[in-house]
């Protein structure tokens, strides 16, 4: 099934071919464009914009047509506008060229079209053998390469006429099937004999040689463009890979820093825990020592109280007091010390008073112990005994 209209190069009629392939129909002939070119030449001459040299600036007998001729033809026939892609009004299409339906490109005196059918883009260049598909993801790179080579790219906006190619690619259900199908080409309609040369033997040898040289030049440029696009894709892939590696290295470094900080925090926490444990042990030891000290003082006090005799004074730990008579009986050579009698000061002490004094001393020690324990619990420093 024939789907895309494609016209092969005839003489220097690439502008005519580009217009017809852009609109997908035989809408323009060389005579139509020549009339528009002569009209523009006369208008410029009448306005004094150019000098009368006898040579047209918008059309010549070789089939060349200026950009003014192309823009006027699109406006008159289809009410379409042509805007340079570098113009501020075309900013959105420079960012996203897939938003448009078609473009027309020019370098020196060669024209070709770039057109979207459904969601598929094609380069329609009359010096090539057929439509060349361009993926949406590479359309930006394709235009960037053209601009770098010096091409002028024009956005063509408006209501495009319906075409079989639009219907075919818009209604196809299986995009994968479309990619596997060959693109069918509609042969360009035959033009009148006064426009094209019919027989090879009637062609001008110099013109034929020029056409061959032109085809070879554009084929070479096409190869260069393909290589440049491939190199651009490879560079982009390499750049993405390098960025991925850098990101992975950054993530690994960040993870290592985090793990190191976590280890330091855990180590400090353990160290603080050990210090707290040492402090707790020191406090327990201090409490234990002080308790033992108080217990010893209490025991000493109780021992001294229990050793007091009925007269209220303590006996020596060696035993009960001995009388002077017993010392003499023992054969002591020392002078006997008389035992104090009832008239002495010791015998005059009150036993009840001595017992009360011992109780008061015990009560004082208990209070001191309670006060010490209160200070330990409240965190106040313990006063050292002088």
RALIN-V99144 format. One record per residue. RES is the residue in one small letter. SS is DSSP state (h for helix, s for strand, l for the rest). PHI is phi in degrees with one decimal (NA if undefined). Layout:
BEGIN
RES_SS_PHI, RES_SS_PHI
END
This chain:
BEGIN
x_l_NA, x_l_-79.6, x_l_-126.8, x_s_-106.5, x_s_-74.8, x_s_-136.2, x_l_-114.4, x_l_-80.9, x_l_-63.1, x_l_-126.7, x_l_50.9, x_l_-115.7, x_l_-91.9, x_h_-63.8, x_h_-64.4, x_h_-62.0, x_h_-62.4, x_h_-63.8, x_h_-64.7, x_h_-66.0, x_h_-72.4, x_h_-63.7, x_h_-91.9, x_l_60.0, x_l_-177.2, x_l_-79.8, x_l_-82.0, x_l_-127.6, x_l_-115.7, x_h_-62.5, x_h_-65.6, x_h_-60.9, x_h_-69.6, x_h_-64.0, x_h_-63.0, x_h_-64.3, x_h_-62.6, x_h_-64.3, x_h_-62.7, x_h_-68.0, x_h_-58.7, x_h_-64.8, x_h_-66.2, x_h_-67.0, x_h_-67.0, x_h_-66.6, x_l_-82.7, x_l_73.4, x_l_-77.3, x_l_-135.5, x_l_-88.4, x_l_-82.8, x_l_-101.6, x_l_83.3, x_l_-116.5, x_l_-72.7, x_l_-99.7, x_l_-113.9, x_s_-157.6, x_l_-140.2, x_l_-78.1, x_l_-89.8, x_l_104.9, x_l_-78.7, x_s_-134.6, x_l_-80.4, x_h_-66.0, x_h_-63.7, x_h_-64.8, x_h_-62.8, x_h_-64.6, x_h_-66.3, x_h_-63.1, x_h_-64.3, x_h_-68.7, x_h_-72.0, x_h_-80.4, x_h_-125.9, x_l_57.0, x_l_-100.3, x_s_-108.2, x_s_-123.5, x_s_-125.8, x_s_-58.5, x_l_-65.6, x_l_-84.6, x_l_-72.5, x_h_-56.7, x_h_-67.7, x_h_-102.0, x_h_-56.9, x_h_-62.8, x_h_-81.8, x_h_-66.7, x_h_-73.5, x_l_-135.9, x_h_-65.3, x_h_-72.5, x_h_-74.7, x_l_-92.9, x_l_-104.1, x_s_-166.7, x_s_-137.7, x_s_-129.2, x_s_-119.5, x_s_-142.7, x_s_-137.8, x_l_57.0, x_l_-116.4, x_s_-110.6, x_s_-123.6, x_s_-152.3, x_s_-112.6, x_s_-126.3, x_s_-133.8, x_s_-106.1, x_s_-121.4, x_l_66.5, x_l_-115.8, x_s_-110.4, x_s_-106.5, x_s_-136.4, x_s_-91.1, x_s_-111.5, x_l_-118.2, x_l_-66.8, x_l_-87.4, x_l_-100.9, x_l_-83.9, x_l_175.0, x_l_-61.6, x_s_-113.8, x_s_-74.9, x_s_-125.4, x_l_-71.7, x_h_-59.3, x_h_-70.0, x_h_-106.5, x_h_-65.3, x_h_-60.4, x_h_-64.2, x_h_-61.2, x_h_-67.8, x_h_-62.2, x_h_-67.0, x_h_-62.1, x_h_-62.9, x_h_-65.8, x_l_-82.9, x_l_102.4, x_l_-70.4, x_s_-102.0, x_s_-114.4, x_s_-117.5, x_s_-80.8, x_s_-110.5, x_s_-116.3, x_l_136.3, x_l_-88.4, x_l_-75.3, x_l_-68.9, x_l_-65.1, x_l_-145.1, x_h_-65.3, x_h_-64.6, x_h_-61.0, x_h_-63.0, x_h_-65.8, x_h_-79.6, x_h_-83.7, x_h_-98.4, x_l_-66.2, x_l_-84.7, x_l_-105.8, x_h_-65.2, x_h_-62.4, x_h_-67.0, x_h_-63.0, x_h_-65.2, x_h_-87.5, x_l_-83.5, x_l_-71.7, x_l_-81.8, x_l_-84.9, x_s_-115.2, x_s_-85.5, x_s_-66.6, x_l_-66.7, x_l_-65.7, x_l_-68.1, x_l_-94.9, x_l_-59.0, x_l_-67.4, x_l_-79.6, x_l_-100.4, x_l_-118.5, x_l_-91.0, x_l_-92.2, x_l_-114.8, x_h_-62.1, x_h_-70.2, x_h_-90.3, x_l_-71.9, x_l_-72.8, x_h_-57.2, x_h_-67.3, x_h_-65.0, x_h_-61.4, x_h_-64.7, x_h_-65.4, x_h_-63.7, x_h_-62.7, x_h_-64.5, x_h_-64.4, x_h_-61.6, x_h_-63.3, x_h_-63.2, x_h_-71.7, x_h_-63.2, x_h_-64.0, x_h_-64.7, x_h_-65.6, x_h_-64.0, x_h_-62.3, x_h_-63.9, x_h_-61.8, x_h_-65.1, x_h_-64.0, x_h_-63.7, x_h_-65.0, x_h_-63.7, x_h_-63.3, x_h_-63.9, x_h_-65.6, x_h_-63.6, x_h_-63.4, x_h_-64.4, x_h_-64.9, x_h_-63.9, x_h_-62.2, x_h_-65.1, x_h_-64.2, x_h_-64.9, x_h_-63.0, x_h_-62.7, x_h_-62.2, x_h_-64.6, x_h_-63.3, x_h_-63.0, x_h_-63.1, x_h_-64.8, x_h_-63.4, x_h_-63.2, x_h_-63.5, x_h_-64.8, x_h_-64.6, x_h_-62.1, x_h_-63.2, x_h_-64.1, x_h_-64.2, x_h_-62.6, x_h_-64.6, x_h_-62.2, x_h_-63.2, x_h_-63.3, x_h_-64.0, x_h_-63.5, x_h_-63.7, x_h_-63.6, x_h_-64.0, x_h_-62.4, x_h_-63.1, x_h_-62.5, x_h_-64.8, x_h_-64.3, x_h_-62.0, x_h_-64.8, x_h_-63.3, x_h_-63.9, x_h_-62.3, x_h_-64.0, x_h_-62.8, x_h_-65.0, x_h_-61.7, x_h_-65.5, x_h_-63.6, x_h_-62.4, x_h_-63.9, x_h_-64.1, x_h_-66.2, x_h_-63.6, x_h_-62.7, x_h_-64.2, x_h_-66.8, x_h_-61.6, x_h_-65.3, x_h_-63.4, x_h_-63.9, x_h_-62.6, x_h_-64.3, x_h_-65.2, x_h_-64.1, x_h_-64.6, x_h_-66.8, x_h_-71.0, x_h_-70.1, x_l_-84.6, x_s_-69.1, x_l_-79.6, x_l_-65.6, x_l_-87.3, x_l_95.2, x_l_-120.9, x_s_-86.5, x_l_-88.1, x_l_-65.7, x_l_-68.3, x_l_-78.4, x_l_137.0, x_l_-72.3, x_l_-68.6, x_l_-101.3, x_l_-79.6, x_h_-67.2, x_h_-66.0, x_h_-66.1, x_h_-64.7, x_h_-68.2, x_h_-62.8, x_l_-75.8, x_l_83.2, x_l_-71.7, x_l_-84.3, x_l_-82.8, x_l_-70.9, x_l_-70.0, x_l_-93.4, x_l_-66.2, x_l_-75.4, x_l_-61.4, x_l_-89.7, x_l_-62.0, x_l_-83.0, x_l_-73.6, x_l_-69.5, x_l_-66.8, x_l_-71.5, x_l_-84.7, x_l_-69.6, x_l_-88.7, x_h_-61.1, x_h_-64.7, x_h_-66.9, x_h_-65.2, x_h_-65.4, x_h_-64.6, x_h_-63.3, x_h_-63.8, x_h_-64.9, x_h_-64.4, x_h_-64.1, x_h_-64.4, x_h_-64.3, x_h_-63.5, x_h_-65.7, x_h_-63.6, x_h_-65.6, x_h_-61.7, x_h_-65.3, x_h_-64.0, x_h_-64.1, x_h_-64.4, x_h_-64.9, x_h_-62.9, x_h_-65.4, x_h_-65.1, x_h_-68.8, x_h_-84.0, x_l_85.7, x_l_-76.8, x_l_-65.8, x_l_-88.6, x_l_-74.9, x_l_-78.0, x_l_-72.2, x_l_-73.0
END
